Amino acid sequence: MSVRTLNYPFQLVNSVNNQRNPIKPRAPNPTFSVKSSILLRTDENTNLPDSDAIDGSLERGLSGSILNQLNTVGIVGGVSATSTLNFLKRIVGWSSVDGEETLPFVLCNNPELNRELSNRERGKARANFDSEAIVKKLRRKREFLERSGARCIVMPCHFSHSWHSEVSEGCSVPFLNMAECVTSELKEADLKPIEAGSCLRIGLLAPEATLNAGFYQEQLQSQGFEVVLPDKATMEHTMFPAMEALRRKDIEGGRNLLRIAFRVLLVRAVNTVVLASDDMLGLLPKDDPLLKKCVDPMDALARATVNWARTQGNRA
C-alpha cells in the first residue's frame, strides 16, 4: 500500500489554542501552516477510489471526533479550491492577530464535486443535471465534518449556497449562511438612503447562476433592503464578457468591463454593491476606489466565523 497526502477528497485538520483578540477588517492574508492532515490510502497502483467509496470509508473509519475543542470550525470546500484556501487564510489571519494561534478547524474539499459545481455555474452542465446528487455530496461532507468534531459549519462558496437550506437540514451544529452574514453587517452599518424618501438600495453583482438562485435577494429583501440587479443589457454586454475575459486571462479587459457594470449600479443610487464572485473581486486592484463601495460576502462569512469561534472559546 502507498500513502498520498492532500489527495481526493482533501481534508485539513488544525488543532490550536483559543484566542480572544478583536478582528481587524481587511487583514492581509498571511502564510499559514497546518499542524496535521488526514492521509488517504491508495491502492498498489496509486489509483484513487471513487467518491462514494471514499465517503463510505470515512463513515466506517471515523469512530470518534478528530478535534474536541468547543470552537472547532468545519469548512466545506466549494467550486474553487483557491477560493476555499483564501477563505481559510482570512480566518487564520483574523483569528491569530498579535501572534495568537488560530482557531481549530477541519477542511473537506472534493475536486470531483468542485468540477460539477463549476460546470453548473458556468452553464456547461448536462441538460439532466442532478441537483439532488449535488445536495447529497455536500451533505456527506457536512456530516463528515460533524463527526470530525466541528461545532460550526461554514461553506465558503457562493454557488453552493443555492442549496444551503437542503444541505443544512438536520445539521446538529450551527451552519452559517453567507447571505445572512452579509445582511447582518449591512443592517449594523446603519446606512442612509442616497435619495431622500427612498428605500436603502443594495446592488448585487454575481455570475448568472448565483443571481438566478436568488438567495442573496431573498435575504436582503427580508430585512427591508431594495435589491438592484444588473439589467439584461448590462449582463450581456459587460458581465458575461467580463467573465469570459477572465477565463481567457485577459485581466485588463475583464477589469474594465466589471468597472462599467459596477458604475451602472452606482448611478441607480445604490448605497453599496455586494460582489458575490471571488474571481471578479480579484480583478480589482486593492487601491481601486470602487472597493470602498463594495461588500465581499467571503469577508462577512469569515468575520462571522471568527466571532462565533471566539464566543465559544470564551465559554470554554
Residue pairs with C-beta under 8 A, 6 or more apart in sequence:
1 41
1 42
1 43
1 44
2 41
2 42
2 44
2 46
3 39
3 40
3 41
3 42
4 39
4 40
4 42
4 46
4 48
5 37
5 39
5 40
6 37
7 40
7 42
7 48
8 40
8 48
8 54
8 110
8 111
8 112
9 40
9 51
9 54
9 108
9 109
9 110
9 111
9 112
9 141
10 77
10 81
10 107
10 108
10 109
10 110
10 111
11 37
11 38
11 106
11 107
11 108
11 109
11 144
11 148
12 34
12 37
12 38
12 88
12 105
12 106
12 107
13 34
13 35
13 36
13 37
13 38
13 66
13 67
13 105
13 106
13 107
13 148
14 34
14 35
14 36
14 102
14 104
14 105
14 106
15 35
15 36
15 67
15 69
15 104
16 35
16 101
16 102
16 103
16 104
17 100
17 101
18 69
18 71
18 103
18 310
18 313
18 314
18 316
19 95
19 96
19 100
19 101
19 102
19 103
19 309
19 310
19 313
20 100
20 310
20 313
20 314
21 95
21 97
21 98
21 100
22 97
23 94
23 97
23 303
23 306
23 307
24 94
24 97
25 299
25 303
26 299
27 90
27 93
27 94
27 97
28 93
29 86
29 89
29 90
29 93
30 89
30 92
30 93
30 96
32 88
32 89
32 92
32 93
32 102
38 66
40 48
40 54
42 48
42 49
43 49
49 57
51 110
51 112
51 113
51 137
55 137
55 140
55 144
58 144
59 143
59 144
59 147
62 144
62 147
62 148
65 147
65 148
65 149
66 106
66 148
66 149
67 104
67 106
67 148
67 149
67 150
68 149
69 104
69 149
69 151
69 313
69 316
70 151
70 312
70 313
70 315
70 316
71 103
71 104
71 151
71 152
71 308
71 309
71 310
71 311
71 312
71 313
71 316
72 103
72 104
72 105
72 106
72 149
72 150
72 151
72 152
73 91
73 103
73 104
73 105
73 106
73 150
73 151
73 152
73 153
73 154
73 305
73 308
73 309
74 105
74 106
74 107
74 108
74 142
74 145
74 146
74 148
74 150
74 152
74 153
74 154
74 173
75 84
75 87
75 88
75 105
75 106
75 107
75 108
75 145
75 153
75 154
75 155
75 156
76 108
76 138
76 141
76 142
76 145
76 153
76 154
76 155
76 156
76 157
76 160
76 167
77 84
77 107
77 108
77 109
77 110
77 113
77 114
77 141
77 156
77 157
78 84
78 114
78 117
78 155
78 156
78 157
78 158
78 159
78 160
79 114
79 117
79 118
79 121
79 157
79 158
79 159
79 160
80 114
80 118
80 157
80 278
80 279
81 109
81 111
81 114
82 278
83 156
83 157
83 278
83 279
83 298
84 107
84 109
84 156
84 157
86 278
86 298
87 154
87 156
87 298
87 301
87 302
88 105
88 107
90 298
90 299
90 302
91 102
91 103
91 105
91 302
91 305
91 306
91 309
92 102
94 302
94 303
94 306
95 102
95 103
95 306
95 309
95 310
96 102
103 305
103 306
103 309
103 310
103 313
106 145
106 148
106 149
106 150
108 141
108 144
108 145
110 137
110 141
113 134
113 137
113 138
113 141
116 125
116 134
117 134
117 157
117 159
117 160
119 125
120 129
120 134
120 159
120 209
121 159
121 207
121 209
121 210
122 207
122 209
123 208
123 209
131 163
134 163
135 163
135 166
135 167
138 155
138 160
138 163
138 167
139 166
139 167
139 169
142 153
142 167
142 168
142 171
142 175
145 153
146 153
146 171
146 172
146 173
150 173
151 173
151 174
151 312
152 173
152 174
152 175
152 176
152 305
152 308
152 309
152 312
153 168
153 171
153 173
153 174
153 175
153 176
154 175
154 176
154 301
154 305
155 161
155 164
155 167
155 175
155 178
156 178
156 298
156 301
156 302
158 178
158 206
158 207
158 210
158 276
158 277
158 278
158 297
159 207
159 209
159 210
159 213
160 167
161 177
161 178
161 179
161 213
161 215
162 209
162 210
162 213
162 215
164 175
164 177
164 215
167 175
168 175
168 177
174 308
176 301
176 304
176 305
176 308
177 219
178 297
178 298
178 300
178 301
179 215
179 216
179 218
179 219
179 220
179 297
180 219
181 297
181 300
181 301
181 303
181 304
182 216
182 219
182 220
182 274
182 295
182 297
182 300
183 219
183 220
183 222
183 223
183 225
184 300
184 304
185 295
185 300
185 303
186 202
186 220
186 223
186 225
186 272
186 295
187 223
191 200
191 271
191 272
192 200
192 271
193 199
193 200
193 201
193 269
193 271
194 201
194 269
194 270
194 271
195 269
198 226
198 269
199 224
199 225
199 226
200 224
200 225
200 226
200 271
201 225
201 226
201 227
201 228
201 268
201 269
201 270
201 271
202 220
202 225
202 226
202 227
202 228
202 270
202 271
202 272
202 273
202 274
203 227
203 228
203 229
203 262
203 265
203 266
203 268
203 270
203 272
203 273
203 274
204 211
204 216
204 217
204 220
204 227
204 228
204 229
204 273
204 274
204 276
205 230
205 239
205 258
205 261
205 262
205 265
205 273
205 274
205 275
205 276
205 277
205 280
206 216
206 274
206 275
206 276
206 277
207 239
207 243
207 276
207 277
208 235
208 239
208 240
210 216
210 276
210 277
211 217
211 229
216 227
216 274
216 276
216 297
217 227
217 229
220 227
220 274
221 227
228 265
228 268
228 270
230 238
230 239
230 261
230 264
230 265
231 264
234 261
234 264
238 257
238 258
238 260
238 261
238 264
239 257
239 258
239 261
241 253
241 257
242 253
242 254
242 257
242 258
242 261
242 280
242 283
243 254
243 279
243 280
245 251
245 253
245 254
245 257
246 254
246 279
246 280
246 283
251 283
254 280
254 283
255 283
255 284
258 280
258 283
258 284
259 284
259 290
262 273
262 275
262 290
262 293
262 294
265 273
266 273
266 293
272 293
272 294
272 295
273 293
273 294
273 295
274 294
274 295
274 297
275 281
275 294
275 295
275 296
276 297
278 298
281 294
281 296
284 290
284 291
284 294
